[in-house]
Amino acid sequence: MIRKTDISILVPNLHIGGAELAMLQIAEGLAARGLRVDLVLMQAEGGFMSQVSDKIRVVNLASNRTRNSIWKLFRYLQKERPAGLISAHDGANVIAILVKFLSRVPTRLIITINSHLSLAYNATNDRRLAGFNTQALFQILKFAYRYADEIVAISTGVANEVAQLIKIPRERVQVFYLPVLNDRFDQLKTASVEDQSLLAEDIPNIVSVGRLTSAKDFATLIRAFSIFVKHLPSRMIILGEGELRPELETLVLDLGLQDVILLPGFVDNCYPYMVACDLFVVSSAHEGLSMVLIEAMACGAPVVSTNCESGPREILEDGAWGRLVPVGDHVALAEAMKKTLIEKSTVTVIPNRVFDPFRQDVVAKKYQKLIFNV
């Protein structure tokens, strides 16, 4: 019997990353609803490959460059003709729009936007904008995105910006939050801390999680902690890896904090640390949404976050569930951390309805309705 695909999800690969994890979770959510789902990868590789459910078929286009996948994706769509195609990442989104046009299939195309385009393609961002190609892609996607059947952004802030950049009515951009909360999350957060020696026994533990990049602005967090720790002896653990490790390690040494700030690198399961911590902090300069903030709240951790564009204010409902501070203000961040720890016993229990928009089944149902209109 020939298998008929209901929904295909296109992503370059399954390397560790927020967009990759979100697409995998959307695929799992749709499969759990009884739909036949293909995970179409330009290259079937990455740390999340081991997490793909046997309910999902992996289609490997085996393309070493995004543009080389055009013809292979064309043939795939012609053969499978799925009811819906969901894509993520700018390059893959543009390819999907082009191939959908060329193939003339009735597949409903949904492109997802997981970050602020103006920040990702900002001319001062040397890491991404080293040459002409990236600038050219920015102009291409601003034109091409208008021709997607549906556009989904992961936060209201991202949606507002997308509509403005590509000059379409805001109503054309829908907001579906990331499907962060699922059965796997519930299981992982009950596991034991991988390295118990990281946690202090007699003083509060402060945790933050993220790639060691300029976007996460851990330098501001470290400076804030240098003020905070003078008032409340504590230990801070920053879980993650990235290119700014040498600079952050130097800053820790310069501030004399090497005994109270630990940078152990990437850990497979950060959720038990969120459960065990006394405070979770997000110091980001910008976010698409902030998955870790949602996860930490769902682990029961008191939270403090910068009021960055965008996501934290939406997640915390204007500060109802955690303090918000200006981006880059280490003094304000230190004060918010201190107040939150002091008032820990008075923190209001977060109601379930706050977490509902981030649940896997809720998000999967929204995508199903968008494709099938049911």
C-alpha positions in Angstrom: 0.0 0.0 0.0 1.4 3.4 -1.0 1.8 5.7 2.0 0.2 9.1 1.5 1.8 12.0 3.3 -0.5 14.4 5.1 2.1 17.0 6.2 5.8 17.6 5.4 8.1 19.6 7.5 11.2 21.0 5.8 14.3 22.0 7.8 18.0 22.0 6.7 19.1 19.5 9.4 18.6 18.5 13.0 21.6 20.2 14.5 21.1 21.5 18.1 19.1 24.7 17.8 15.8 26.3 18.8 14.2 26.2 15.3 15.3 22.6 14.7 13.8 21.5 18.1 10.6 23.4 17.4 10.1 21.7 14.0 10.8 18.3 15.5 8.3 18.9 18.3 5.7 20.1 15.8 6.2 17.0 13.7 5.8 14.8 16.8 2.6 16.7 17.8 1.1 16.3 14.4 2.0 12.6 14.3 0.4 12.1 17.7 -2.8 13.5 16.2 -2.9 10.6 13.7 -1.4 12.4 10.7 1.2 11.0 8.5 4.2 13.3 8.8 7.4 13.5 6.8 10.5 15.3 8.2 12.2 16.5 5.1 15.9 17.3 5.7 18.4 18.8 3.4 20.9 16.7 5.3 19.9 14.0 7.7 22.3 14.9 10.5 22.5 16.6 13.8 22.2 16.0 17.5 18.4 15.8 17.4 18.3 12.9 14.9 18.2 10.4 17.8 15.0 11.9 19.1 13.0 11.4 15.9 10.0 9.2 16.7 9.4 6.1 14.6 5.9 7.6 13.8 7.7 10.1 11.6 9.3 9.3 8.3 12.6 11.0 7.6 13.2 12.0 4.0 16.9 12.9 3.3 17.4 15.2 0.4 21.2 14.7 0.9 22.1 18.2 -0.4 25.3 19.7 0.8 24.0 23.2 0.0 20.5 24.7 0.4 20.2 25.6 -3.3 21.2 22.1 -4.4 18.0 20.8 -2.8 15.7 22.6 -5.2 15.3 19.9 -7.8 15.1 17.1 -5.1 12.4 19.0 -3.2 10.6 19.6 -6.5 10.5 15.8 -7.2 9.5 15.0 -3.7 6.5 17.4 -3.8 5.5 16.1 -7.2 5.5 12.6 -5.9 4.0 13.0 -2.4 1.8 16.0 -2.9 1.3 16.6 0.9 -1.7 18.7 2.0 0.7 21.0 3.9 4.4 21.9 3.9 5.8 23.7 6.9 9.3 25.1 6.6 11.8 26.8 8.9 15.0 28.9 8.4 15.2 31.6 5.8 17.1 29.7 3.1 14.7 26.8 3.4 11.7 29.1 3.4 12.8 30.7 0.1 13.5 27.4 -1.5 10.1 26.1 -0.4 8.3 29.1 -1.9 10.2 28.7 -5.2 9.6 25.0 -5.4 5.9 25.3 -4.5 5.6 27.8 -7.4 7.5 25.6 -9.9 5.8 22.3 -9.0 2.2 23.7 -9.1 1.1 21.3 -6.5 -1.9 22.2 -4.3 0.2 21.8 -1.1 -0.5 24.6 1.4 2.9 26.2 2.3 3.5 27.6 5.8 6.8 29.4 6.4 7.8 29.9 10.0 9.8 32.9 11.3 11.8 32.1 14.4 13.8 35.3 15.0 13.8 39.1 14.3 14.9 39.5 10.7 16.2 43.0 11.3 18.5 41.8 14.0 19.6 38.6 12.2 20.6 40.6 9.1 21.8 43.8 10.8 24.8 45.2 9.1 26.7 45.4 12.4 26.4 41.6 12.9 29.8 40.6 11.5 29.3 36.9 12.1 26.4 36.7 9.7 26.9 39.6 7.3 30.4 39.1 6.1 29.6 39.3 2.4 27.2 40.1 -0.3 25.4 36.7 -0.3 23.7 37.3 3.1 22.6 40.8 2.1 21.2 39.4 -1.2 19.3 36.7 0.7 17.7 39.4 2.9 16.4 41.2 -0.1 15.2 38.0 -1.7 13.3 36.8 1.4 11.6 40.1 1.9 10.2 39.7 -1.6 9.6 36.0 -1.5 7.8 35.8 1.8 4.8 37.6 0.5 4.0 34.6 -1.7 3.8 32.0 1.1 0.3 30.7 1.7 0.7 31.3 5.4 3.3 33.0 7.6 3.7 32.0 11.2 5.8 33.9 13.7 6.8 32.6 17.1 5.9 35.8 19.0 3.9 39.0 18.5 7.0 41.1 18.3 8.4 38.9 15.5 5.1 39.0 13.7 4.8 42.8 13.9 8.3 43.2 12.4 7.8 40.6 9.6 4.6 42.4 8.5 6.4 45.7 8.5 9.5 44.5 6.7 7.8 42.7 3.9 4.9 45.2 3.7 1.9 43.0 4.1 -1.1 43.4 6.4 -0.3 42.3 10.0 -3.4 40.0 9.9 -1.5 37.8 7.4 1.1 36.8 10.0 -0.2 34.4 12.6 1.5 33.9 16.0 2.0 30.3 17.1 4.2 29.9 20.2 6.9 27.2 20.3 5.6 23.7 21.4 8.1 23.6 24.3 6.0 21.6 26.8 5.3 17.9 26.0 5.6 14.4 27.5 9.3 14.3 26.9 9.8 17.6 28.8 7.8 16.2 31.7 10.0 13.1 31.8 13.3 14.9 31.5 12.6 17.5 34.2 12.2 14.7 36.8 15.6 13.2 36.1 18.6 13.7 38.4 21.0 16.5 38.0 23.8 15.2 35.7 26.7 16.7 37.8 25.6 17.3 41.4 28.9 19.0 42.2 27.9 22.0 40.2 25.2 22.9 42.7 26.0 24.5 46.0 24.4 23.0 49.1 24.4 25.9 51.5 23.9 28.9 49.4 21.4 29.8 46.6 22.0 28.5 43.1 21.3 30.8 40.1 21.1 29.2 36.7 21.1 30.5 33.1 21.1 28.5 29.9 22.0 29.4 26.3 24.7 29.6 23.7 27.6 31.7 24.7 26.9 34.4 22.0 26.4 38.1 22.0 22.6 37.6 21.6 22.4 36.1 25.1 24.5 38.8 26.7 26.0 36.8 29.5 28.5 39.5 30.1 25.7 41.7 31.5 24.6 38.8 33.7 28.1 38.2 35.0 28.5 41.9 35.9 25.1 41.8 37.6 26.1 38.8 39.6 29.3 40.6 40.7 27.0 43.2 42.4 24.4 40.7 43.6 26.8 38.3 45.2 28.1 41.0 47.6 24.6 41.2 49.1 23.6 37.5 48.9 26.4 34.8 48.8 25.4 32.5 45.9 26.7 30.4 43.1 25.8 30.9 39.4 25.9 28.2 36.7 25.7 29.2 33.1 25.0 26.1 30.9 25.9 26.3 27.3 28.7 26.5 24.8 29.7 29.1 22.2 32.2 31.4 20.6 32.3 33.9 23.4 33.6 31.4 26.0 37.1 32.9 26.2 35.8 36.4 26.6 33.4 35.4 29.4 36.0 33.3 31.2 38.3 36.3 31.1 35.5 38.6 32.5 34.9 36.1 35.3 38.6 36.1 36.2 38.9 39.9 36.0 36.0 40.2 38.4 37.4 37.6 40.8 34.3 35.4 40.5 36.0 32.1 39.4 34.9 30.4 42.6 31.3 31.3 42.4 30.5 31.4 38.6 30.7 28.1 36.7 30.6 27.6 33.0 30.5 23.8 32.6 29.4 23.9 28.9 26.6 22.1 27.2 24.6 19.5 29.1 22.2 17.0 27.5 19.4 17.7 30.0 19.3 21.2 31.6 15.8 20.8 33.1 16.9 19.2 36.4 19.1 22.2 37.0 16.1 24.5 36.4 14.1 22.4 38.9 16.9 22.6 41.5 17.8 26.3 41.1 16.7 29.1 43.4 16.5 31.6 40.5 16.6 31.4 36.7 17.9 34.4 34.8 17.6 35.4 31.1 19.9 38.3 30.2 19.4 38.3 26.4 19.9 41.3 24.2 17.3 39.9 21.8 15.2 36.8 21.4 12.6 35.4 19.0 10.7 34.1 22.0 12.9 32.5 24.7 12.3 28.8 25.0 14.4 28.5 28.2 12.3 31.1 30.0 9.2 29.0 29.3 11.0 25.8 30.3 12.3 27.3 33.6 8.9 28.6 34.6 7.4 25.2 33.9 10.1 23.7 36.1 8.9 25.9 38.9 11.9 28.2 39.0 11.4 31.9 40.0 12.6 33.9 36.9 14.0 37.3 36.0 14.5 38.4 32.4 15.6 41.3 30.3 12.7 43.0 28.5 14.3 42.3 25.2 12.7 42.2 21.7 10.8 40.0 21.9 9.0 37.3 23.9 9.8 37.8 27.6 7.2 40.4 28.1 4.6 38.2 26.3 5.6 35.1 28.3 5.7 36.9 31.6 2.5 38.8 30.8 4.0 42.3 31.4 5.9 41.1 34.5 3.1 39.2 36.3 5.2 36.0 36.6 8.7 37.4 36.8 10.6 40.7 36.9 11.6 42.4 33.6 14.6 44.7 33.4 16.1 46.9 30.6 18.5 45.2 28.2 22.2 45.6 29.1 21.5 47.2 32.5 23.5 45.1 34.9 22.6 47.2 37.9 18.9 46.8 37.4 19.4 43.1 36.7 21.3 42.7 40.0 18.5 44.5 41.9 15.8 42.4 40.3 17.7 39.2 41.1 18.1 40.2 44.7 14.4 41.2 45.2 13.2 37.9 43.6 15.4 35.7 45.8 14.4 37.6 48.9 10.7 37.4 48.0 10.9 33.8 46.8 8.4 32.5 49.4 5.8 34.9 48.2 5.9 34.0 44.5 2.4 33.3 43.1 1.8 29.9 41.6 1.6 30.3 37.8 -1.8 29.1 36.5 -2.0 26.4 33.9 -3.6 28.7 31.3 -0.2 30.6 31.1 1.5 27.4 29.9 -1.3 26.2 27.6 -0.2 28.1 24.4 3.2 26.4 24.7 1.9 22.9 24.9 2.8 20.6 22.0 -0.7 19.4 21.3 -2.1 22.9 21.4 0.4 24.1 18.8 0.1 21.0 16.6 -3.7 21.5 16.5 -3.2 25.1 15.3 -1.0 23.9 12.4 -3.5 21.2 11.5 -6.3 23.7 11.4 -4.3 26.1 9.3 -3.7 23.3 6.7 -7.0 21.5 6.7 -9.3 24.3 8.0 -10.8 21.9 10.5 
